[in-house]
Amino acid sequence: MTRDILLIHGAWAGSWAWGRLVPELEALGWRVTAIDLPGNGTDDTAPADVSLDLYVAHAGRALAATGGAAVVVGHSGGGIVASQLAEAMPERVARLVYVAGIMLPSGGTFLDVIRTLLPSIPAADGIAPHLIWSEDRLTSRVSEAGARAVFFNDCTRKDAAWAAARLTPQPERGRAVSPILTGARFGSIPRVYIEASQDRSVIPEAQALMQKLTPGARRVVIDAGHVPQLSRPPELAALIDEACATG
């Protein structure tokens, strides 16, 4: 079994979001690569130039650098990138792991999921009410109060404050995206979905609906909020390790 693992962060975040998880995975024998997606604050990519294709090309270079097949982990919106990466390079992806991830069927959007749930579950809109938009609507950022309440609700106050301060403006062209997937390529990759039972961003009902819409993933549950890599890193590392050791 491969011991290479590629970590893809979600919206408004960066590779820093995996900082607590990386040493836990390394202690279990994994060779870890955590990437920064273009346009999320670590390079000069303009918001208008961001796209899912750009994300996949960037992640694909990191994946190719591992030299073989790797486990690809997508958190939150990084799940869409992980799915499309598997479609583009199935020979390089040994397994997909979604951590409270957005796992969509081909052509689907997360907005479709939210619209299905909103009539009966108003909280399904997650972080949306806490977004602050740029004048041109090309980027959004998350209010500090919103980040603490929705993303980091189960973190310590110190950790929540630290993480909320690290969030960066998110290009909308990298967030409001839809994967194009096939059964022969994406569908050939084993998948694991790690549900976060206290999630207020991608609420548990949304996680369950996405698993129904894109069946075939093995379900695992962690008692955590939206960012278990910060609030429960040893437990999350153990779940990923166990999930990758079994069929």
Wavefront OBJ file of the C-alpha trace (Angstrom):
o trace
v 0.000 0.000 0.000
v 1.204 3.494 -0.794
v 2.388 5.623 2.115
v 2.213 8.905 0.190
v -0.639 11.246 1.013
v -1.659 14.549 -0.579
v -3.710 17.007 1.485
v -5.955 19.557 -0.250
v -7.375 22.379 1.849
v -10.802 23.964 1.549
v -12.008 27.490 0.815
v -10.466 30.473 2.629
v -7.705 28.221 3.954
v -4.231 27.020 2.998
v -1.725 24.299 3.722
v -1.374 25.759 7.216
v -4.780 24.247 8.048
v -3.151 20.788 8.117
v -0.335 21.823 10.445
v -1.552 19.800 13.435
v -2.400 16.744 11.336
v 0.846 16.412 9.367
v 3.051 15.257 12.272
v 0.353 12.823 13.387
v 0.286 11.239 9.937
v 4.070 11.217 9.709
v 4.239 9.412 13.047
v 2.073 6.700 11.460
v 4.527 6.324 8.599
v 2.986 8.576 5.951
v 4.948 10.801 3.575
v 2.810 13.929 3.553
v 2.434 16.705 0.999
v 0.122 19.612 1.859
v -0.427 22.087 -0.954
v -1.559 25.701 -1.221
v -4.118 26.205 -3.966
v -3.462 29.091 -6.391
v -5.086 32.386 -5.501
v -5.536 31.601 -1.807
v -2.908 34.005 -0.545
v 0.440 32.328 -1.176
v 1.012 33.352 -4.792
v 0.117 36.174 -7.160
v -2.687 34.408 -9.056
v -5.477 36.909 -9.714
v -8.981 35.945 -8.554
v -10.254 36.214 -12.122
v -7.705 33.601 -13.237
v -8.673 30.959 -10.671
v -10.581 27.897 -11.874
v -11.102 24.260 -10.996
v -8.824 23.353 -13.909
v -6.073 25.543 -12.437
v -6.484 23.889 -9.048
v -6.329 20.415 -10.581
v -3.244 21.230 -12.648
v -1.503 22.552 -9.535
v -2.498 19.567 -7.402
v -1.573 17.237 -10.255
v 2.014 18.485 -10.266
v 2.280 17.782 -6.547
v 0.730 14.357 -7.054
v 3.123 13.497 -9.877
v 6.065 14.508 -7.683
v 5.269 11.683 -5.261
v 6.496 9.289 -7.920
v 3.614 6.841 -7.695
v 0.033 6.497 -6.563
v -0.977 8.445 -3.442
v -3.944 8.809 -1.144
v -5.654 12.155 -1.813
v -7.461 13.851 1.063
v -9.842 16.745 0.415
v -11.262 18.874 3.202
v -14.502 20.789 2.647
v -14.289 22.450 -0.788
v -11.007 20.649 -1.380
v -13.155 17.575 -1.918
v -14.217 18.896 -5.320
v -10.582 19.336 -6.311
v -9.811 15.810 -5.072
v -12.639 14.347 -7.154
v -11.593 16.141 -10.326
v -7.958 15.221 -9.716
v -8.962 11.550 -9.551
v -10.821 11.958 -12.831
v -7.761 13.554 -14.442
v -5.126 11.188 -13.015
v -6.799 7.971 -11.806
v -3.575 6.002 -12.152
v -1.980 8.298 -9.557
v -4.783 8.190 -6.966
v -4.814 5.131 -4.737
v -7.759 6.285 -2.632
v -9.883 9.376 -2.070
v -10.627 10.526 1.470
v -13.143 13.311 2.083
v -12.955 15.084 5.458
v -16.307 16.838 5.830
v -15.706 17.157 2.117
v -17.832 18.377 -0.739
v -18.307 15.161 -2.698
v -20.539 15.901 -5.670
v -21.903 13.906 -8.582
v -20.802 14.925 -12.059
v -22.305 18.288 -12.956
v -23.583 18.910 -9.452
v -22.922 21.909 -7.228
v -22.866 22.389 -3.480
v -25.541 25.027 -3.949
v -27.812 22.263 -5.289
v -27.274 20.382 -2.018
v -27.983 23.442 0.108
v -31.132 24.344 -1.836
v -32.473 20.843 -1.255
v -31.986 21.132 2.495
v -32.832 24.781 3.215
v -36.643 24.484 3.211
v -36.497 22.135 6.192
v -33.097 23.017 7.703
v -32.327 26.773 7.711
v -28.888 26.098 9.206
v -27.891 24.358 5.962
v -26.607 27.682 4.623
v -23.609 27.245 6.918
v -21.010 29.972 6.461
v -22.937 31.901 3.776
v -24.495 34.508 6.107
v -21.026 35.339 7.456
v -19.351 36.129 4.134
v -18.061 39.598 3.299
v -17.848 40.147 -0.452
v -15.448 42.228 -2.499
v -17.052 44.961 -4.559
v -16.502 43.010 -7.779
v -17.846 39.809 -6.160
v -14.740 37.916 -7.272
v -13.682 37.103 -3.709
v -15.237 36.652 -0.311
v -13.829 36.545 3.182
v -15.227 35.153 6.406
v -15.988 37.361 9.392
v -14.049 36.461 12.520
v -17.232 35.829 14.461
v -18.562 33.622 11.687
v -15.349 31.626 11.493
v -15.360 30.970 15.224
v -19.034 29.995 15.294
v -19.221 27.912 12.118
v -15.757 26.575 11.310
v -14.067 26.325 14.695
v -16.959 25.718 17.088
v -15.296 22.743 18.803
v -11.778 24.221 18.951
v -10.247 25.908 21.969
v -10.716 29.678 22.037
v -7.002 30.134 21.400
v -6.974 27.781 18.416
v -10.162 29.276 16.993
v -8.724 32.788 17.195
v -5.452 31.664 15.588
v -7.177 29.869 12.723
v -9.740 32.619 12.107
v -6.896 35.125 11.735
v -5.207 32.924 9.120
v -8.181 32.715 6.748
v -7.674 34.558 3.450
v -10.006 35.893 0.742
v -11.374 33.073 -1.404
v -11.710 33.437 -5.175
v -15.288 32.600 -6.054
v -14.174 30.978 -9.302
v -12.454 28.346 -7.190
v -15.423 27.818 -4.889
v -18.584 27.813 -7.009
v -17.374 24.940 -9.167
v -18.793 21.685 -10.456
v -16.843 18.498 -11.194
v -17.145 16.575 -14.438
v -16.645 12.917 -13.564
v -16.935 9.484 -15.180
v -17.463 6.043 -13.760
v -14.475 4.668 -15.629
v -12.012 7.116 -14.077
v -13.266 8.793 -10.869
v -15.618 5.902 -10.260
v -12.772 3.377 -10.245
v -11.098 4.924 -7.186
v -11.943 3.612 -3.680
v -13.465 6.374 -1.543
v -13.864 7.056 2.163
v -16.097 9.786 3.573
v -15.245 11.011 7.083
v -18.324 12.744 8.470
v -17.878 15.478 11.060
v -20.864 15.079 13.366
v -20.678 18.584 14.893
v -20.103 20.397 11.593
v -21.904 23.733 11.238
v -20.509 24.526 7.793
v -21.106 21.364 5.781
v -23.799 20.178 8.154
v -24.214 16.437 8.784
v -27.406 16.350 6.726
v -25.500 17.808 3.766
v -22.728 15.264 4.228
v -25.293 12.460 4.263
v -27.061 13.789 1.160
v -23.811 13.998 -0.794
v -23.034 10.383 0.099
v -26.452 9.452 -1.242
v -25.945 11.466 -4.427
v -22.477 9.985 -4.997
v -22.768 6.467 -3.582
v -19.915 4.075 -3.040
v -17.831 5.773 -0.347
v -17.184 3.979 2.920
v -18.619 6.053 5.765
v -16.626 6.911 8.882
v -17.756 9.355 11.591
v -15.662 11.646 13.789
v -17.224 13.548 16.674
v -15.904 16.930 15.624
v -16.738 20.231 14.001
v -15.841 21.315 10.498
v -12.066 21.250 11.008
v -11.120 18.032 12.849
v -7.545 18.409 11.633
v -7.319 21.273 14.127
v -9.642 20.110 16.901
v -9.007 16.319 16.797
v -5.753 15.704 14.884
v -4.663 12.422 16.515
v -8.115 10.916 16.091
v -8.426 12.087 12.486
v -4.980 10.744 11.614
v -5.895 7.365 13.082
v -9.154 7.262 11.111
v -7.393 8.108 7.850
v -4.697 5.539 8.513
v -7.241 2.849 9.347
v -9.422 3.719 6.358
v -6.462 3.382 4.018
v -5.392 0.066 5.492
v -8.687 -1.646 4.738
v -10.496 -2.392 1.500
l 1 2 3 4 5 6 7 8 9 10 11 12 13 14 15 16 17 18 19 20 21 22 23 24 25 26 27 28 29 30 31 32 33 34 35 36 37 38 39 40 41 42 43 44 45 46 47 48 49 50 51 52 53 54 55 56 57 58 59 60 61 62 63 64 65 66 67 68 69 70 71 72 73 74 75 76 77 78 79 80 81 82 83 84 85 86 87 88 89 90 91 92 93 94 95 96 97 98 99 100 101 102 103 104 105 106 107 108 109 110 111 112 113 114 115 116 117 118 119 120 121 122 123 124 125 126 127 128 129 130 131 132 133 134 135 136 137 138 139 140 141 142 143 144 145 146 147 148 149 150 151 152 153 154 155 156 157 158 159 160 161 162 163 164 165 166 167 168 169 170 171 172 173 174 175 176 177 178 179 180 181 182 183 184 185 186 187 188 189 190 191 192 193 194 195 196 197 198 199 200 201 202 203 204 205 206 207 208 209 210 211 212 213 214 215 216 217 218 219 220 221 222 223 224 225 226 227 228 229 230 231 232 233 234 235 236 237 238 239 240 241 242 243 244 245 246 247
